[in-house]
Amino acid sequence: MKFLVIYKTPVSVLDKWMETPPEARKEMEEKMGAEWNAWLKQHADHVKETAGAGKTKLVTKDGIADARNDIMMYSIVEADSQEAAAKMYEGHSHLQIPEATIEIMQANVLPGMQ
């Protein structure tokens, strides 16, 4: 089964993070990056794709506008069940970020939408 994994952090937390001195940010980012890479190595057979989410454009019936949301990254993972996919993320380094969350939902391919 395929699952869409969304890594989220509130915009306000990211704004505050950017106020952290660059040398302190670099040290913490390197620590989390190393932990993420170790986690990824352990789960490489299940994680099929991961990417950072860039700047957001919001499209409505009224037009297109710049927007911000809490989505930082996404992954596509394969697991036997949603519970098994969720278990992989217990203790994930992303959760060290204040108020961060990880959402996992089954990716249901719609007929004719492939």
N, C-alpha and C positions, 0 to 999 in steps of 0.2 A: 504494500500500500504506500502511496505517496502522501506526504504531508508538507504543508506550507508552514514555515516557522518564521515568526515576526519578532525581531528584537526591538523592544521599545524603551525609550527613556523620555520623561517629560522635557519639553522644550525649555522650561525654566531651569531645570537641572543642567542642561547643556550650556545655557547662557552663563550660569554661575561657574561652570567648569572652565569656560573660556577666560574667566577672570583669574584663574589660578596661574601663578608664574610659570612661564614656559619650561623651565628646568624641572620643576616639580611635576608638571603634566607629563613631560617626557619620561620621567622615571616610572610614574604610575602606569602610563600607556605601555611601556616596554614590559613591565611585570604582567599586566593583564594580557598582552599579546603573547607572551611566552606561555602563560597558562592556557590561553585559547588554543594555541598551536599544539600543546600537549593533549588537550581534550580532543581536538580534531584528529590527531594521529590515532587516538584510541577508538574513534568512531568513523574513521575514513570510509569504511565499507557502507555506511548508511548515509553520509552527507554527500549529496550529488552536486550541489551548487550552493555557493554563498556569495553575496554581494552587498555592498553598502548602498543605502538609498540616498540619492542625491537630492537636490533642491526640488521643491514641489510646485507644480502648476495645478491649480484647481479649475476644473471645467464644469460650468453650470449652464443652465439654459440662458443665463444672462451674459455669458462670455467666459473669458479666461483671465485668471488672476494668480499672482504669486501667493503662496500659502506656506504654512509650517505645520508639521504634525510630529507625533512622537516616534515615528518609525525610523530606526537607525539603519537596520540591515534586514535581510531575509535569507533564508536557506530553504532548499528543497531537500527533504530527507525521505528515506525509505525505511519502513519498519513494519513489523508484523501487526501492530495495532497502535492506536493513538496513545494508549497508556505506555506502551514500550517506547514510543518516540518521546513522550514526556519524561520518562525515567532517565533517558540519556542526558537531559538538560538539568537534572538536579545538581546543584552546586556549580553550575556553569559560571565562568568568570564574568560574563555580562552582568550577572546578578550582584556583583560587587558595586556597581554604580548605584547611587542612591535612587530609590523609587523605580529602578529598572524592572522590567517584566519580559517574559518570553511567552508568546502565544503560539499554540500548535493546533492546526486545524487540518482535517483531511482535505486533500486536493481531489475534488470530484470532477472528472472530465465530463463535460456536457456533450451529449450526442450532437454531431454536426459542428462542434466548436473547436475541433482539434487543429 
